Amino acid sequence: MTSVAVAANSKDSAKTHMPTKPTRTPSDGKTPKIKTSQKAPISQIDARPAERAAPVSKTKRNAAGVTKTPAASQCIDRVCVYCGSGNGADPRYAKEAQILGRSLAEAGISLVYGGGGLGLMGEVARATLGAGGRVTGIIPEFLTRKEHMLTDVQDLHITKDMHERKRLMFEHSDAFVALPGGIGTLEELVEQLTWSQLGRHTKPIVVANIAGFWDPFLKLLGHMRDDQFIRNGINVRFIVVEKAEAIVPAILSAAQMTTEKVSDAAITAKF
């Protein structure tokens, strides 16, 4: 698990086939809360081991009989996961998505995701639900059929467009995780990195480099830094992990080191 700050080269650099509206009810017999929009070389990357999250004690079992552990930091209640609507070529991607879903449920942390039922999105959401966790799906209306909107979730938002979807995902989340995915996943990850770089938020960002999927992206960031497009004062800070089981501890550890709290409404109002 590595905490990464992409900084400029300097001696002073810090070392550091569902219809638009659901027609079936969830497996627990409850109808999800549906909300619709009313309007519409790497060595140049300074890295250090992330500090270990404080241990948490087991307190109770959830509806699925799985022992839940409360988040070590009360400021991490919901984690947004960006990932592909396909499974990808490597079976490890789906396996790690499932591990992440179970890990969130066991830690008592809710999942916020893109609302689809296909690919890694479906894997992480169903794994969270299967372990007794809570899931919030946020999906634009035009994708409800294409991405097979998952109606088993407890909280479902149908937005008018992608911009509103991304805004709500940000406002509903305390941290962000990028699993393997395509252009959409990359765009969502880069947007959060940019907002963080510009000081718009301090929420933890984790890049889950499963089977080296994000290696080319990390090399690109190194190249940007080497050519001084990423410089001192506008560093890009995030955490890289290799395994899904390391994601929740990394987020909790990062949250413990963050004391500044800014309201989401104040942040999004500036964009």
Phi and psi in degrees as a GROMACS rama.xvg file:
@    title "Ramachandran Plot"
@    xaxis  label "Phi"
@    yaxis  label "Psi"
@TYPE xy
-129.973  131.777  THR-2
-93.714  124.972  SER-3
-116.69  135.285  VAL-4
-126.649  113.344  ALA-5
-82.8222  114.775  VAL-6
-128.827  167.518  ALA-7
-71.3847  156.201  ALA-8
-72.5073  109.763  ASN-9
-163.632  149.677  SER-10
-65.3013  -20.1018  LYS-11
-92.0139  1.45156  ASP-12
-62.921  139.374  SER-13
-69.2967  137.716  ALA-14
-89.6656  93.3865  LYS-15
-91.5597  140.725  MET-18
-67.0472  170.106  PRO-19
-56.8287  -42.4818  THR-20
-107.531  133.285  LYS-21
-60.5083  141.203  PRO-22
-118.225  0.382487  THR-23
-128.285  158.232  ARG-24
-98.4378  157.905  THR-25
-60.9923  165.34  PRO-26
-63.098  -21.8927  SER-27
-87.9686  4.12623  ASP-28
85.6556  -3.20483  GLY-29
-98.4131  143.9  LYS-30
-83.3721  130.261  THR-31
-66.2334  151.297  PRO-32
-75.6371  114.729  LYS-33
-107.535  125.022  ILE-34
-120.438  125.421  LYS-35
-110.325  153.366  THR-36
-69.5582  135.962  SER-37
-88.4227  -32.9079  GLN-38
-134.772  147.534  LYS-39
-56.1438  -22.5854  ILE-42
-58.5678  -18.5384  SER-43
-78.6122  -7.0674  GLN-44
-88.2927  113.049  ILE-45
-65.4418  129.671  ASP-46
-141.42  153.419  ALA-47
-145.519  152.118  ARG-48
-60.3422  136.565  PRO-49
-70.4648  144.713  ALA-50
-70.5676  142.795  GLU-51
-69.9532  136.296  ARG-52
-68.6636  148.916  ALA-53
-64.619  142.247  ALA-54
-63.4468  149.317  PRO-55
-121.931  148.609  VAL-56
-96.9569  146.385  SER-57
-74.3113  136.393  LYS-58
-122.51  -38.9983  THR-59
-158.454  171.519  LYS-60
-107.831  142.712  ARG-61
-85.6602  -172.332  ASN-62
-61.2737  -25.5259  ALA-63
-89.3292  3.50195  ALA-64
81.2679  12.6513  GLY-65
-94.613  133.337  VAL-66
-65.3401  128.923  THR-67
-104.853  141.853  LYS-68
-118.93  127.804  THR-69
-65.4135  146.233  PRO-70
-58.9498  139.087  ALA-71
-63.2579  -29.9921  ALA-72
-116.759  126.098  SER-73
-64.9969  -16.4833  GLN-74
-79.2468  -7.80163  CYS-75
-107.148  93.4114  ILE-76
-107.35  -29.5138  ASP-77
-138.556  133.56  ARG-78
-119.459  128.852  VAL-79
-88.9845  130.265  CYS-80
-116.041  120.933  VAL-81
-96.6749  132.57  TYR-82
-165.41  173.247  CYS-83
-77.1458  154.768  GLY-84
-88.2674  5.64241  SER-85
-120.484  168.455  GLY-86
-88.2715  -15.5514  ASN-87
78.3369  173.912  GLY-88
-81.3299  -24.6842  ALA-89
-98.3175  121.02  ASP-90
-62.0378  -16.3243  PRO-91
-66.5251  -25.8429  ARG-92
-62.188  -48.9602  TYR-93
-65.9445  -40.3014  ALA-94
-60.9326  -44.1064  LYS-95
-70.8742  -32.0874  GLU-96
-63.4491  -40.4976  ALA-97
-65.0299  -40.8856  GLN-98
-62.378  -42.0026  ILE-99
-62.2379  -44.2646  LEU-100
-58.4233  -45.2062  GLY-101
-66.1419  -37.5923  ARG-102
-63.5923  -40.5334  SER-103
-63.5796  -45.8835  LEU-104
-62.0707  -43.7595  ALA-105
-66.4032  -27.3682  GLU-106
-88.4157  -1.32781  ALA-107
73.7514  24.2342  GLY-108
-106.401  131.37  ILE-109
-78.1129  148.927  SER-110
-95.611  134.02  LEU-111
-116.894  127.858  VAL-112
-152.356  -177.591  TYR-113
-75.4511  1.85265  GLY-114
85.1616  -3.77721  GLY-115
-85.1692  163.534  GLY-116
-109.434  3.77944  GLY-117
-102.111  159.533  LEU-118
58.5361  -147.473  GLY-119
-67.0663  -28.4207  LEU-120
-59.844  -47.2363  MET-121
-65.8617  -37.1939  GLY-122
-62.8983  -49.4516  GLU-123
-69.284  -36.0371  VAL-124
-69.1512  -46.6087  ALA-125
-67.0608  -33.8905  ARG-126
-66.6336  -39.8295  ALA-127
-64.1565  -47.2709  THR-128
-63.0914  -41.6474  LEU-129
-63.6644  -26.3809  GLY-130
-92.9904  9.86037  ALA-131
84.8875  15.6944  GLY-132
-87.8828  174.281  GLY-133
-104.856  139.908  ARG-134
-131.214  134.171  VAL-135
-113.855  120.815  THR-136
-104.159  134.72  GLY-137
-129.396  113.975  ILE-138
-142.296  138.279  ILE-139
-73.1588  150.311  PRO-140
-56.7345  -38.5273  GLU-141
-69.8337  -10.204  PHE-142
-105.284  -0.563683  LEU-143
-61.2421  -37.1897  THR-144
-83.5082  -46.6002  ARG-145
-60.0433  -39.4019  LYS-146
-103.045  13.3311  GLU-147
52.0193  64.4489  HIS-148
-42.5246  128.349  MET-149
-85.6695  118.723  LEU-150
-98.4064  1.85565  THR-151
-78.6869  -6.87257  ASP-152
-74.3389  158.623  VAL-153
-78.2799  -27.4183  GLN-154
-136.841  119.991  ASP-155
-127.613  124.811  LEU-156
-114.579  127.025  HIS-157
-109.377  116.066  ILE-158
-100.863  167.436  THR-159
-81.2047  -25.587  LYS-160
-158.929  178.928  ASP-161
-67.7739  -35.1967  MET-162
-62.688  -44.2293  HIS-163
-66.8385  -36.4203  GLU-164
-58.9743  -48.6347  ARG-165
-66.6974  -36.9118  LYS-166
-63.3493  -46.4349  ARG-167
-66.0581  -37.5234  LEU-168
-60.9523  -39.3721  MET-169
-66.5191  -48.0626  PHE-170
-67.4748  -25.7832  GLU-171
-90.2965  2.85482  HIS-172
-124.573  149.323  SER-173
-105.618  -10.5647  ASP-174
-161.25  165.039  ALA-175
-132.649  141.371  PHE-176
-130.011  135.037  VAL-177
-112.624  110.639  ALA-178
-87.3751  174.842  LEU-179
-55.3765  146.891  PRO-180
-175.889  -170.615  GLY-181
-102.874  -149.282  GLY-182
-59.7358  -41.0289  ILE-183
-62.4944  -43.1473  GLY-184
-63.1443  -43.2722  THR-185
-61.9696  -43.8965  LEU-186
-63.2668  -41.918  GLU-187
-65.7479  -41.721  GLU-188
-63.0253  -48.4173  LEU-189
-63.6131  -35.9328  VAL-190
-61.8286  -45.1204  GLU-191
-66.422  -37.8299  GLN-192
-63.1603  -39.1665  LEU-193
-66.14  -46.8954  THR-194
-60.5515  -39.7382  TRP-195
-66.7461  -43.3883  SER-196
-59.0979  -37.3376  GLN-197
-86.8611  5.35389  LEU-198
79.4701  19.1238  GLY-199
-81.674  -21.3833  ARG-200
-157.411  164.37  HIS-201
-124.607  22.3066  THR-202
-70.6667  139.801  LYS-203
-60.67  142.534  PRO-204
-125.807  124.689  ILE-205
-118.801  128.124  VAL-206
-100.212  113.475  VAL-207
-88.8806  96.0638  ALA-208
-83.9296  64.2708  ASN-209
-68.0253  125.232  ILE-210
53.3029  31.2716  ALA-211
72.4705  18.2138  GLY-212
-56.3775  -41.434  PHE-213
-89.5604  5.90763  TRP-214
-53.7019  -46.1144  ASP-215
-60.5663  -36.6876  PRO-216
-65.9778  -43.4933  PHE-217
-63.273  -36.4996  LEU-218
-66.3688  -36.9386  LYS-219
-64.0675  -41.456  LEU-220
-62.0021  -40.2046  LEU-221
-61.542  -40.601  GLY-222
-63.6653  -41.8804  HIS-223
-61.813  -40.2879  MET-224
-68.0482  -42.734  ARG-225
-61.2942  -33.6439  ASP-226
-90.7971  11.0564  ASP-227
64.7788  30.0271  GLN-228
-89.6884  -19.5485  PHE-229
-111.732  116.703  ILE-230
-129.672  173.063  ARG-231
-57.6164  134.6  ASN-232
96.4415  -21.5132  GLY-233
-131.196  50.6371  ILE-234
-70.1896  156.848  ASN-235
-109.401  115.752  VAL-236
-115.302  129.448  ARG-237
-162.001  175.548  PHE-238
-117.132  137.007  ILE-239
-112.828  128.735  VAL-240
-126.338  157.652  VAL-241
-101.066  -22.1372  GLU-242
-128.621  147.769  LYS-243
-63.2614  -33.8399  ALA-244
-66.4668  -14.2683  GLU-245
-88.9064  -8.27991  ALA-246
-68.3576  -53.4003  ILE-247
-60.6857  -47.5188  VAL-248
-58.3717  -37.211  PRO-249
-65.1069  -41.2358  ALA-250
-65.4639  -45.7889  ILE-251
-63.6626  -38.7041  LEU-252
-64.7649  -43.8696  SER-253
-64.9192  -38.1625  ALA-254
-65.6674  -34.5561  ALA-255
-66.1582  -24.9751  GLN-256
-91.8242  -1.3823  MET-257
-109.577  120.555  THR-258
-108.613  -23.7904  THR-259
-71.1751  130.343  GLU-260
-123.317  121.188  LYS-261
-124.081  136.205  VAL-262
-65.0357  142.886  SER-263
-61.2404  -37.0612  ASP-264
-63.2709  -38.4575  ALA-265
-67.2512  -34.1976  ALA-266
-71.6508  -52.4102  ILE-267
-67.7932  -23.9943  THR-268
-65.8985  -19.0779  ALA-269
-88.2961  -9.05131  LYS-270
